[in-house]
Every structure is written in structure tokens, then in C-alpha cells.
Amino acid sequence: MIDIETFTSEARQWLDENAKLRSTNDEGQREPKWGEGEFSVAVFHNLSFEEEKAIITDAMKWTQRKAEVGYHKITWEPEYGGMGLTKEHEKAFFKLESEYDTPGGHETHSVTTHLMAPSIRLLGTDQQKKDWVHKWAGAQEMCCQLFSEPSAGSDLASVATKADKDGDEWILNGQKVWSSGAQFSEWGMAVCRSDSDLPKHKGITVFIIPMDAPGVEIRQIRQMSGGTSFNEVFLTDVRVPDTYRIGDIGEGWKVALTVLGFERGSSNGSSRVGGNWAQAKSLAEHLNLTDDPVVRDQLARLYSQYRIMVLNTQRVVAQTKAGQAPGPEGSISKMIWVKSMNLMSDVITKILGPRITADTGEWGTYEWNEHLLGAPGYRIAGGSDEIQRNIVGERVLGLPGEPRVDKNIPYKDVLK
Ligand SMILES: Cc1cc2nc3c(=O)[nH]c(=O)nc-3n(C[C@H](O)[C@H](O)[C@H](O)COP(=O)(O)OP(=O)(O)OC[C@H]3O[C@@H](n4cnc5c(N)ncnc54)[C@H](O)[C@@H]3O)c2cc1C
């Protein structure tokens, strides 16, 4: 296996050829320079369809370029387009990559590459793996998550979207909601009810749906942060072949849990959404507030919180082997990340005061408004804070489970 030093030097050469090194500030660090360039700390985009599509296309192109070499999935086996190397190689690449100007991320891109591709790699049939893993991991196409419904969010096992078998096909009917990026996706993974006579967790089956199939209707939802990255997705007599079923009939709950595990595990602050500690510090410096004892105290809290997040991410990375199904530790990562992001909003709001609600035109100030309005969303997405605490309580601390009155009752008899 290639040693880290040689790997790093080859990766550096590749990055030099494919991206521009970010400029350094006066102290020689690659931190943002106050007043220069585009400033965005948005958690969700507030853009038109075309503008948001352009962001996704840029992110896809960068991943596609990395996928030509295998830098997009360094620890994966070569048969799935990876390099078959270690987490240390991957870490070394991420560190190097962060020194370069590369396209920013997007939720849909991240759902496809970090949730959907690994889940199919773990649970798909040989044909499904051949059809989708490389394509999705390498961001050639996008796949959204059609899990939540109006009456099934935290209690996802209550999904009502019906899946009826008809020969070699299934007919799907129902409504999904909060489906991020459905309007930009070629595919969707839908959690459906295939048997209402069984208790709720047992009659679920998961399917991949082509988003342009007849009967799929996507309606965008306007968010408080301005944009429309979420959708309602209505499924009316949508036909999918049985070969698009993921896992066994009635075993969809395991599939959903695997995807959610990847979601929690990947929500660890490694993405670039929502600003960073260095930007918060620059703001306080620019406003001459770093001698203010209250601001200093808040910045110290923020810094500590971000350090905890980094250390926890390192712990999870060290614990998980490549490809292994993620465990409940993903819930801890998610909670720490969300707490860090929301603390950032609190601290910045105190530092900026009225500037966060009134645009003075001053660079790098009012833009934090987009952070403030977006950060709470991640307290809910991928399982709310309360649900993460339940998981940690039950599966890490071994506390008694929540009372579940509908546990052994057929789904059709559960009070709705
Ligand atoms: C930014 C964002 C992106 C999203 N993207 C997607 C997506 O791409 N695809 C998708 O399918 N869904 C998506 N969702 C939906 C998300 O998964 C659900 O919103 C989430 O699971 C919560 O479900 P709910 O909204 O129905 O709230 P509910 O489940 O109705 O919860 C309401 C409140 O009750 C609390 N609560 C519920 N049950 C319990 C319990 N047992 N113990 C303690 N408290 C409880 C919750 O914590 C919450 O505070 C997204 C949501 C957000 C905010």
C-alpha cells in the first residue's frame, strides 16, 4: 500500500493541476481575509432554481473529477471507484484539499454521495450496486431521500405511502414531505408501507424511484430562510420494477435505519455549510470587540465547542472502519455539530446586535442572518435533538426504552 508521504505528494500534485491554492492572510494562514471575496455563511441557499442548480452542478463536477482518480472515496474498494486506502490517507487528502479553492457543498450532493451510495453499497443487489453505487458516489446523478411524510417524521415507521405488488412491478401511492433536493434529483429512495396487517416496523419496504416517472409530482416549499430546497412529493400510481426494491420485502426498516445512521454519522461538521470559528473571530476583530470580556467569554465557549466537535469527529473516524454500518455514535456527532452551529448563531447575534436584522451594506455582517435562519433546521433534519437523545439513552446508556403502545399491533389498527 502506498505510504502516506508518497500519497500526499501525489495528491498535492493532482490538486495543483486541478484547483487553485487559496490565498493566505497576513499571518500565512488560509483563513478568510476580512472584506475580500464572496461572503456566505448560509446554512440553506436562498437562490433561484437555476442558481441553486448551478451550485449543485459545480459540486458534482468537482466530485466527478476526483472520482477519475478515486479521491472521492479513498477508503472504498477499487470495484466501487475507490482507492482501497486507509482513513489516514483520506484524512491527509481532506486536509490538503481544504487548502484549495474548490466548489462548496450542497445538501443534495451530500445526501447522494454520503447516504445513498454507501447504503446501496452495503445493502443493494449486485445489479443495484453496479447501476448506482459508482454513479452516485461519483456524483454523476443525484438521489434524494423520500422518507418523511405529513404524519411520519420522528416516528418514521408510521409511513403510510402504499406499495402494492403487481406482477414484477410495484405501484406506489402517497405523499412525502421535506424532501430536500427532490427537484434536482434523478432518483429518490422511498420508504413505503407494503403490508398493513403487520406491526408498523415489519410491513415496510424501500424502493428507488426515477423522479421523472409518470405519477411523481414535486412541489417546492418556501422556507423561513428564503429558499425552497425542500419539497412535497406526491406519488400517484407510480410504477417501479421489483428490481428497484432495496432489501427484502417487509425489511425496509433496516434499510431506513442504515441510511439514517449514515446521515447522523456524516452530520459531524466536516461539511462547509454555516461558517466557521475563524469567520466568527474575524468578525469580532473587525468590530473591535475582542477586548470586551463578555464577547471574549462567548468566543472562548464557541472555540471550545468547535474543538469538541473536531475531537469527536476524530474519535468517530478512528472507530469506524470503511464501509461499516454506522452505530449510535452518529447521534452524538450530530448533536455536537448542531449544538456548535446553533451556538455560533447565538454568539454572532450578540456580537452583531441590530446589524443581523438590518442590512447596513457592510461586508460580512448582515449575511449572518442566513445562518441564524438556517441553523435551527438542522436541530430537526435527520432526526430531531430529542430523537437523538432517545437513541443515546436507549442504545448507548442502556436506559429503558420509551413506552411503545403500538409495538405489536397491526399497522392498520393503530390509532392515527
Ligand atoms: C433541514 C431539513 C431537511 C430535511 N430533509 C429531509 C429529506 O431530505 N427527506 C426526508 O424524508 N425528510 C427530510 N426532513 C424531515 C425530517 O426528517 C423531519 O422533519 C424530522 O424527522 C422530524 O419529523 P417531523 O417534522 O414530522 O416532526 P415530529 O416528528 O412531528 O416532531 C415534532 C416535535 O416532537 C418531538 N418528538 C417527536 N417524537 C418524540 C419522542 N418520541 N420523544 C421526544 N420528543 C419527540 C420532536 O423532537 C419535535 O420537536 C428534513 C427536515 C429538515 C428540517
Ligand as a Chemical Component Dictionary entry (heavy atoms), coordinates in Angstrom:
data_LIG
# 
_chem_comp.id                   LIG 
_chem_comp.type                 NON-POLYMER 
_chem_comp.pdbx_formal_charge   0 
_chem_comp.three_letter_code    LIG 
# 
loop_
_chem_comp_atom.comp_id 
_chem_comp_atom.atom_id 
_chem_comp_atom.alt_atom_id 
_chem_comp_atom.type_symbol 
_chem_comp_atom.charge 
_chem_comp_atom.model_Cartn_x 
_chem_comp_atom.model_Cartn_y 
_chem_comp_atom.model_Cartn_z 
_chem_comp_atom.pdbx_ordinal 
LIG C1  C1  C 0 -33.393 20.878 7.012  1  
LIG C2  C2  C 0 -34.273 19.674 6.894  2  
LIG C3  C3  C 0 -34.051 18.791 5.843  3  
LIG C4  C4  C 0 -34.850 17.659 5.737  4  
LIG N1  N1  N 0 -34.638 16.830 4.680  5  
LIG C5  C5  C 0 -35.417 15.726 4.543  6  
LIG C6  C6  C 0 -35.249 14.879 3.406  7  
LIG O1  O1  O 0 -34.444 15.144 2.510  8  
LIG N2  N2  N 0 -36.022 13.797 3.310  9  
LIG C7  C7  C 0 -36.943 13.474 4.265  10 
LIG O2  O2  O 0 -37.577 12.437 4.128  11 
LIG N3  N3  N 0 -37.145 14.273 5.355  12 
LIG C8  C8  C 0 -36.401 15.393 5.497  13 
LIG N4  N4  N 0 -36.602 16.228 6.558  14 
LIG C9  C9  C 0 -37.654 15.918 7.522  15 
LIG C10 C10 C 0 -37.128 15.451 8.874  16 
LIG O3  O3  O 0 -36.586 14.161 8.795  17 
LIG C11 C11 C 0 -38.297 15.530 9.865  18 
LIG O4  O4  O 0 -38.678 16.884 9.948  19 
LIG C12 C12 C 0 -37.893 15.035 11.237 20 
LIG O5  O5  O 0 -37.701 13.653 11.220 21 
LIG C13 C13 C 0 -38.951 15.398 12.311 22 
LIG O6  O6  O 0 -40.207 14.999 11.914 23 
LIG P1  P1  P 0 -41.449 15.991 11.940 24 
LIG O7  O7  O 0 -41.064 17.235 11.242 25 
LIG O8  O8  O 0 -42.619 15.236 11.414 26 
LIG O9  O9  O 0 -41.670 16.361 13.468 27 
LIG P2  P2  P 0 -42.414 15.484 14.562 28 
LIG O10 O10 O 0 -41.954 14.071 14.453 29 
LIG O11 O11 O 0 -43.861 15.733 14.462 30 
LIG O12 O12 O 0 -41.837 16.075 15.895 31 
LIG C14 C14 C 0 -42.346 17.275 16.484 32 
LIG C15 C15 C 0 -41.607 17.520 17.792 33 
LIG O13 O13 O 0 -41.884 16.442 18.726 34 
LIG C16 C16 C 0 -40.668 15.880 19.203 35 
LIG N5  N5  N 0 -40.822 14.439 19.356 36 
LIG C17 C17 C 0 -41.397 13.588 18.476 37 
LIG N6  N6  N 0 -41.322 12.330 18.925 38 
LIG C18 C18 C 0 -40.667 12.369 20.113 39 
LIG C19 C19 C 0 -40.282 11.375 21.058 40 
LIG N7  N7  N 0 -40.548 10.097 20.864 41 
LIG N8  N8  N 0 -39.598 11.801 22.165 42 
LIG C20 C20 C 0 -39.329 13.099 22.375 43 
LIG N9  N9  N 0 -39.698 14.081 21.506 44 
LIG C21 C21 C 0 -40.347 13.718 20.394 45 
LIG C22 C22 C 0 -39.642 16.197 18.106 46 
LIG O14 O14 O 0 -38.332 16.197 18.628 47 
LIG C23 C23 C 0 -40.090 17.561 17.646 48 
LIG O15 O15 O 0 -39.571 18.543 18.490 49 
LIG C24 C24 C 0 -35.852 17.392 6.695  50 
LIG C25 C25 C 0 -36.079 18.289 7.740  51 
LIG C26 C26 C 0 -35.313 19.431 7.829  52 
LIG C27 C27 C 0 -35.592 20.394 8.940  53 
# 
loop_
_chem_comp_bond.comp_id 
_chem_comp_bond.atom_id_1 
_chem_comp_bond.atom_id_2 
_chem_comp_bond.value_order 
_chem_comp_bond.pdbx_ordinal 
LIG C1  C2  SING 1  
LIG C2  C3  SING 2  
LIG C2  C26 DOUB 3  
LIG C3  C4  DOUB 4  
LIG C4  N1  SING 5  
LIG C4  C24 SING 6  
LIG N1  C5  DOUB 7  
LIG C5  C6  SING 8  
LIG C5  C8  SING 9  
LIG C6  O1  DOUB 10 
LIG C6  N2  SING 11 
LIG N2  C7  SING 12 
LIG C7  O2  DOUB 13 
LIG C7  N3  SING 14 
LIG N3  C8  DOUB 15 
LIG C8  N4  SING 16 
LIG N4  C9  SING 17 
LIG N4  C24 SING 18 
LIG C9  C10 SING 19 
LIG C10 O3  SING 20 
LIG C10 C11 SING 21 
LIG C11 O4  SING 22 
LIG C11 C12 SING 23 
LIG C12 O5  SING 24 
LIG C12 C13 SING 25 
LIG C13 O6  SING 26 
LIG O6  P1  SING 27 
LIG P1  O7  DOUB 28 
LIG P1  O8  SING 29 
LIG P1  O9  SING 30 
LIG O9  P2  SING 31 
LIG P2  O10 DOUB 32 
LIG P2  O11 SING 33 
LIG P2  O12 SING 34 
LIG O12 C14 SING 35 
LIG C14 C15 SING 36 
LIG C15 O13 SING 37 
LIG C15 C23 SING 38 
LIG O13 C16 SING 39 
LIG C16 N5  SING 40 
LIG C16 C22 SING 41 
LIG N5  C17 SING 42 
LIG N5  C21 SING 43 
LIG C17 N6  DOUB 44 
LIG N6  C18 SING 45 
LIG C18 C19 SING 46 
LIG C18 C21 DOUB 47 
LIG C19 N7  SING 48 
LIG C19 N8  DOUB 49 
LIG N8  C20 SING 50 
LIG C20 N9  DOUB 51 
LIG N9  C21 SING 52 
LIG C22 O14 SING 53 
LIG C22 C23 SING 54 
LIG C23 O15 SING 55 
LIG C24 C25 DOUB 56 
LIG C25 C26 SING 57 
LIG C26 C27 SING 58 
# 
